[in-house]
């Protein structure tokens, strides 16, 4: 089953650290980085559900340690 994961941070340093942790924690693909303004940035990953959940958890932990974690989201089996 396919899933999409998102990690939102305030500031680029936290996002870079979270993205590194996401890529190293599980077999996921980094799809996109979105800058919303005001320092809010999001990274989007995809892969199988278990890998995305593990990667998002690792990314959230690291983002909270290094910078300011805003939110996370895992969407299992998204519509095309």
N, C-alpha and C positions, 0 to 999 in steps of 0.2 A: 504494500500500500504506500502511496506517495504522500508526502507532507510538505508544508511550507512553514518555516520558522522565522520570526522577527525578533530582533533585539533593539530597543530604543534607548539611547543614552543622551545625556546633556553634555556635549563637548566631544571633540574628535579623538582625544587621547583615550578615553574610555572605550570608544567605538573600535579603535585600532586594536587595543588589547583584547576586546571581546571577539573581534573578527579572527584574530590569531588563535584564540582559545576554541572558537567554533570549528575552525579548519582542522585543528589538531586533535580534538576530542572524538570525532566520529567521521564517518564517510559521508560528508555533505558537500554540496556545491554552493559556493558563494555566488548569488545571482546578481545582486544590485545593492548599491548604497544610495540612500536618499537623504538629501539635506532639506529640512523643512524651514530653516531659518531660526534665529534666536538660539542657536547652538544645538537644536534638536536634530539628531541624525539617527538613521535606522539602517540596519543591514538585514538583508533577506537571504535566506538559504533554503535549499530544498534537498530532498533525499527520502529514504524510507522513514517511516514514523519513529521507530526506535532510535535511529541515528539522529534525527532532527531533535527529538526530545532531549537526548543526551548532550548534543552540541549546544542547544539553547540553554540548558542548565549550566553547562560549563562557561559559556559566554556571559551569562547573567552574573555568575559568581565573580568572575574576573572583572567585569565592568563595575560591579559594586565595590570591589576592592581598590581599583585604580581611579575610577571617576564616579560619575553619578548615573546609576541605572534608573531609567524612567519606567520601562515596562517590557514584558516579553509576551509572545503569543506563538502558539503552535496550532496550525490548522491541518488536521489530518484529512486526507482524501478531499482536497479542494476541487471545486467544479472547474472545468476547463475554461 
